[in-house]
Amino acid sequence: MSTPTSQDTALITGASSGIGGAAPLLASDVDAMDRMIRLNVLAPTRLTYAGWKSASV
C-alpha cells in the first residue's frame, strides 16, 4: 500500500450485494437496500480510511 497523498481522491470497488435493484422503489425491501448501501458505500469508505491512516503512521 502506498503512502496517501493529497492526490489520492478516488476509490473504486467491485463489491456485489447479490441483491437486484430492478423493483420500483416503494416495492423494494428497505432493509435489503440498507444492507446494499452499507456494503457498497460504508464498508469501502471505512476500510480505505483505516488503510490510509495505518499507512501514514
C-alpha positions as CSV (number, residue, x, y, z in Angstrom):
1,M,0.0,0.0,0.0
2,S,1.4,3.4,-0.9
3,T,1.5,6.3,1.5
4,P,-1.6,8.6,1.0
5,T,-1.1,11.9,-0.6
6,S,-3.3,14.9,-1.5
7,Q,-3.5,13.4,-5.0
8,D,-5.4,10.3,-3.7
9,T,-9.0,11.2,-4.4
10,A,-10.8,8.1,-5.8
11,L,-11.8,4.7,-4.5
12,I,-13.0,2.0,-6.9
13,T,-14.6,-1.1,-5.6
14,G,-16.3,-4.1,-7.1
15,A,-18.4,-5.3,-4.2
16,S,-21.6,-7.0,-5.1
17,S,-24.5,-7.4,-2.7
18,G,-26.3,-10.1,-4.6
19,I,-29.5,-8.0,-4.5
20,G,-31.2,-7.0,-7.7
21,G,-32.3,-3.4,-8.0
22,A,-35.0,-3.6,-10.6
23,A,-38.1,-3.2,-8.4
24,P,-39.9,0.1,-8.1
25,L,-38.7,2.0,-5.0
26,L,-41.8,1.6,-2.9
27,A,-42.0,-2.1,-3.7
28,S,-38.4,-2.7,-2.6
29,D,-37.2,-4.1,0.7
30,V,-35.9,-1.2,2.6
31,D,-33.7,-3.5,4.8
32,A,-32.1,-5.0,1.7
33,M,-31.4,-1.5,0.3
34,D,-29.8,-0.6,3.7
35,R,-27.6,-3.6,3.6
36,M,-26.6,-2.9,0.0
37,I,-25.7,0.7,0.8
38,R,-23.6,-0.4,3.8
39,L,-21.8,-3.0,1.7
40,N,-21.1,-0.7,-1.3
41,V,-20.6,2.7,0.4
42,L,-19.9,2.5,4.1
43,A,-17.6,-0.6,4.2
44,P,-15.2,0.6,1.4
45,T,-15.1,4.0,2.9
46,R,-14.1,2.7,6.4
47,L,-11.6,0.2,5.0
48,T,-9.9,2.9,2.9
49,Y,-9.8,5.3,5.9
50,A,-8.3,2.6,8.1
51,G,-5.7,1.6,5.5
52,W,-4.6,5.1,4.8
53,K,-4.5,6.0,8.5
54,S,-2.3,3.0,9.3
55,A,0.0,3.7,6.2
56,S,0.6,7.3,7.4
57,V,1.8,6.3,10.9
